[in-house]
Amino acid sequence: MRNRFSSKPPLRYGMVGGGATSTIGDSHRIALRWDSYYNLVAGAFDRNPEDSRRFGEQLGLDSGRVYGDYQQMAMAEFARVDGIQVVGVMTPNSTHHAIAKAFIEVGIHVILEKPITTTTEDALNLIRLAREHNVLCASMYGYSGYPMIRQARALVANGDLGEITVVQAEFAHGNCATAVEQHSEGAAWRNDPKMAGSTFVLGDVGTHALHLATFITGQQVREVSADRQSFVPGRVLEDNAHVLLRFKKGAAGYLWASGVAVGHRHGLAIRVYGTKAGIAWHQERPNQLRYSPLGETPRLLELDSPELRPQAKRLLRVAAGHPEGYFEAFTNVYSDFAETLIAKLSGTKPDPLCLDYPTLEDGAHGVKFLEACVESADNNGRWCSAELAL
């Protein structure tokens, strides 16, 4: 267990969404418990008040702190002396802005699922409100918590790859190659523009690939040229997309997001090439980073490799040879946010290495990227700006 503040009481945490039919809710609950930084004490888990009450009961929560809706929860928790300090929001995309706004405005810190909103205007509004109310917010790009992703970021920042020239990122799976939305509640809302926004796979998985690309390289995307398709009959939003990328510092890139890549299981991968070296990482083999210096034999960096930088080493949880995976990565993001918040609440400076959690600003860049992709695809792949002034 990693807990630099074990002498302090855990942060009081509430959850909106993440109920009985949610898959991502379990990931959040495991992450918040793992390092004992948080204590789940309240929630509005479902749009149906009775289902919310029943699920809260299963979690062992005080029935008086299980709510029928988020508005009631925000006001009631704000009024309590022992009210929640942090809320996790894991609901359909179109609801994110209103829910996060309600909690930010009463001073409650927020961990928000991605995409953080369905419009750039709403994303910028949340950033403004968070600054006005002195509230910390995180965007839940959980894959950035893998040790080897932090190692990749450190290699780029240290100049080991030289000038970054080419970035290739993909998140392609085959789980939606049939009309799964007909029998899956989660797939149904993700394919409904009223709830998901204007994209399906680009928003659902493509933004994860984009965040890894920008997180590792330290470069935001300047322009995109996108093509998107809907291959499953009757599906309104895209289930496959190809996006060319131009980065601010001159790198060229390519992003593939798909739900119809039959034979791909999870399919999150990234390759970054520079003038001195290249790196490659695949999420199904998360504990290895392929490192290929110019003129040398490529080698695999492992979790016990002596080349590991402090940014990666601090996240290791088990001895060499034991696999570390998805839940650990999710937990690392949660714990980085907790350490930053506890330092803020106690008036101390946080460990600089814990500041690598994905921020609300990162989430806003993701929303702008989606809008640019839709605009581009609707105009036959015309290059469209993805720049965002913050």
C-alpha positions, 0 to 999 in steps of 0.5 A, spaced: 500 500 500 502 507 498 500 512 503 504 518 504 499 521 509 497 515 513 497 519 519 491 523 516 484 521 516 482 519 509 478 523 504 471 523 505 468 521 498 462 520 494 460 517 488 454 519 482 453 514 478 457 507 478 451 503 480 449 496 479 449 496 472 455 500 471 462 497 469 466 503 471 463 504 477 467 498 480 474 500 477 473 507 481 471 503 488 477 499 487 481 505 486 479 509 492 480 503 497 486 501 495 491 506 498 486 508 503 486 515 501 479 515 501 473 513 504 466 512 500 461 515 505 455 517 500 452 516 493 447 517 488 448 511 484 442 511 479 437 515 476 432 511 479 432 513 487 430 506 489 435 502 485 440 508 488 438 506 495 438 499 494 445 499 491 448 504 497 445 498 502 449 493 498 455 497 499 454 498 507 453 506 507 448 510 511 441 510 508 441 517 510 447 519 505 444 515 499 441 520 495 435 520 489 439 525 485 445 529 485 442 536 486 440 533 493 446 530 494 450 536 493 446 540 497 446 535 503 453 534 503 455 541 503 451 542 509 454 537 513 460 538 518 462 531 515 460 532 508 464 529 502 470 532 500 471 529 493 466 526 488 467 521 483 462 522 477 461 516 472 455 518 468 453 518 461 457 524 458 451 529 457 450 529 464 457 531 466 457 538 466 451 539 470 453 534 475 460 537 476 458 544 476 453 543 482 459 540 486 464 545 484 460 551 486 459 548 493 467 547 494 467 539 493 473 537 489 471 532 483 474 526 479 470 526 472 470 521 467 471 522 460 469 526 456 468 531 461 463 534 457 460 534 450 462 541 448 468 545 449 464 551 452 462 547 457 469 544 459 471 551 459 466 553 464 468 548 469 475 550 468 473 557 470 468 555 476 474 550 479 478 556 479 473 561 482 471 556 487 479 554 488 477 546 487 481 541 484 479 536 479 481 530 475 479 527 468 479 520 469 484 518 464 486 512 468 491 509 463 496 514 464 497 511 471 501 505 468 508 505 471 511 504 464 507 510 461 510 514 466 517 512 464 515 513 457 514 520 459 520 521 463 524 519 457 521 524 452 522 529 457 529 528 459 531 528 451 532 521 450 528 520 444 531 527 441 526 531 437 519 527 437 517 526 429 512 521 429 506 519 434 502 513 432 496 511 437 490 507 437 485 504 441 481 499 437 477 493 439 472 488 436 467 488 442 462 493 438 462 489 431 455 487 432 449 491 435 451 490 442 447 496 444 440 492 443 442 488 449 447 493 453 445 499 457 452 501 457 453 500 449 446 503 448 447 510 451 454 510 448 451 510 441 445 515 443 447 522 441 443 525 446 447 522 452 454 521 449 454 527 444 457 527 437 461 521 437 461 514 440 468 510 439 472 517 438 469 519 445 469 513 448 476 510 447 479 515 442 480 520 447 484 515 451 489 514 446 489 522 445 491 523 452 497 518 452 500 521 446 499 528 449 501 526 456 508 522 453 510 527 448 508 533 452 505 536 446 498 538 444 495 537 438 494 543 433 490 540 427 486 534 425 484 531 419 479 525 420 475 520 417 469 516 421 465 510 419 459 507 422 459 500 419 454 496 424 447 497 420 442 502 424 448 505 428 448 513 428 454 514 431 461 512 428 464 505 430 471 506 427 475 513 426 482 514 423 485 521 425 491 524 422 494 529 427 499 535 427 502 537 433 504 544 436 511 542 436 512 539 429 511 532 430 506 528 425 501 523 428 496 518 427 490 515 431 485 509 430 479 508 434 475 502 433 469 498 436 469 493 430 476 491 429 474 484 430 480 480 433 483 485 437 481 485 444 483 491 448 487 494 443 490 500 446 497 502 444 502 507 442 509 508 439 513 514 439 519 516 435 524 521 435 531 523 432 535 519 437 530 513 439 523 510 439 518 507 444 512 502 444 507 500 449 501 496 449 496 496 454 495 488 454 503 487 456 503 493 460 509 492 464 514 492 458 516 498 454 520 497 448 526 502 447 530 502 441 535 507 441 538 509 434 544 504 432 543 500 437 539 493 438 532 494 441 531 492 448 525 491 453 524 495 459 521 491 465 519 493 472 525 492 475 530 495 469 535 499 472 533 504 467 527 506 470 526 513 472 523 515 479 516 517 476 515 510 474 519 507 480 514 510 485 508 507 482 511 500 483 507 495 488 509 488 487 516 484 486 519 483 479 516 478 475 509 479 478 504 483 473 501 490 475 495 492 471 489 496 470 486 497 477 493 499 479 494 504 474 487 507 476 489 507 483 495 510 481 491 516 478 486 516 484 492 516 489 496 522 485 490 526 486 489 524 493 496 526 495 495 533 491 489 534 495 491 533 502 497 537 501 492 543 499 488 542 504 494 542 509 497 548 506 503 544 504 507 543 498 505 536 494 510 531 491 512 534 484 511 527 482 504 526 484 502 532 479 502 528 473 495 526 474 490 528 468 487 535 470 480 538 468 485 542 462 487 535 459 479 533 459 478 540 455 483 538 450 480 532 449 473 535 448 476 540 443 479 534 439 472 531 439 469 537 436 475 538 431 474 531 429 467 531 427 468 538 424 473 535 419 470 528 418 463 532 416 467 536 411 471 530 407 477 530 412 479 538 412 484 540 416 481 543 423 484 546 429 484 542 435 487 548 439 485 550 445 486 557 449 486 556 457 
